[in-house]
Structures are given as structure tokens and as C-alpha cells.
């Protein structure tokens, strides 16, 4: 039983290490002068709007940037996790 608890603690420690490493990464997408930057925790770090666009065009550009940035961040996270050896027991 104690062996299982130690394995769980080690797994949790590895997950925290990976989360910290991923938080240092960022991805940026730009569409029609709208720029959005996400970190590896999928938090918005920067959002720059284009005042020349209509409100609808800005909303569309933000959605597009956000969706593309999330996809890129997810691919980056998967690659980073593979490089770090993944999470044992979840492979």
C-alpha cells in the first residue's frame, strides 16, 4: 500500500514539474491585425485588437486566433510531454 502511495506522490510531482515547464511556453496567433498570445496553461497573456475592424470582424478574428492558438498550444504540450518522457502509468 505504501508503495502505491509513493508512486502516486512521484506521479503528482512529475505532473507539477511538467505543468511548470509548460507554463513557460507560449504561442501567438495573429489574424487581420488582431494578436493573441497564450501560455502553456492556456491563459491569455496578451490580446491586441485592431481598431480599424468592425466589432463583428474583431470578434471573428479573436475567436479564430483563440481557437488556432489553443490547437497550437495543445500540440506543443503533447510534444513537450513526449520529450519529458510522458506520464508513467498513463501511456
C-alpha positions in Angstrom: 0.0 0.0 0.0 2.8 2.4 0.9 4.5 1.6 -2.4 1.3 2.7 -4.3 1.2 6.0 -2.3 4.8 6.7 -3.1 4.1 6.0 -6.8 1.2 8.4 -6.6 3.3 11.1 -5.0 6.0 10.7 -7.6 3.5 10.9 -10.4 2.0 14.0 -8.9 5.4 15.5 -8.6 6.2 14.8 -12.2 2.8 16.3 -13.3 3.6 19.5 -11.4 7.1 19.7 -13.0 5.5 19.3 -16.4 2.9 21.9 -15.7 5.6 24.4 -14.6 7.6 23.7 -17.7 4.6 24.1 -20.0 3.6 27.4 -18.3 6.9 28.8 -19.6 5.9 28.2 -23.2 3.7 30.5 -25.3 2.0 30.6 -28.7 0.9 33.6 -30.6 -1.6 33.9 -33.4 -2.4 36.9 -35.5 -5.4 37.5 -37.8 -6.4 40.7 -39.5 -4.3 42.8 -37.1 -5.7 41.0 -34.0 -3.0 39.3 -32.0 -3.4 36.8 -29.2 -0.8 35.1 -27.0 -1.5 32.1 -24.8 0.8 30.4 -22.3 1.1 26.6 -21.8 -1.6 26.8 -19.2 -3.9 28.2 -21.9 -4.1 31.5 -20.2 -4.3 34.7 -22.3 -1.1 36.6 -21.8 -1.7 39.3 -24.5 -4.6 40.4 -26.7 -4.2 43.2 -29.2 -7.2 44.4 -31.1 -7.3 46.1 -34.5 -9.4 49.4 -34.1 -9.9 49.6 -37.8 -12.1 46.4 -37.8 -15.8 46.4 -37.1 -16.9 44.9 -33.8 -18.1 41.7 -35.7 -14.8 41.4 -37.6 -12.8 41.8 -34.3 -14.9 39.2 -32.6 -14.4 36.8 -35.5 -10.7 37.4 -35.6 -10.4 36.9 -31.8 -12.3 33.6 -32.0 -10.1 32.4 -34.9 -6.9 33.4 -33.1 -8.0 31.8 -29.9 -9.0 28.5 -31.5 -5.8 28.3 -33.6 -3.7 29.2 -30.5 -5.3 26.5 -28.4 -4.7 23.9 -31.1 -1.0 25.0 -31.4 -0.6 25.1 -27.6 -2.1 21.6 -27.3 0.3 20.2 -30.0 3.2 22.0 -28.2 2.2 20.5 -24.9 2.0 17.0 -26.3 5.4 17.3 -27.9 6.9 18.7 -24.7 5.4 15.9 -22.6 6.8 13.3 -25.0 10.2 15.0 -24.7 10.0 14.9 -20.9 9.1 11.2 -21.0 5.3 11.4 -20.7 3.5 10.5 -17.5 4.3 6.9 -16.5 1.2 4.8 -16.0 -0.9 6.9 -18.4 0.8 5.6 -21.6 
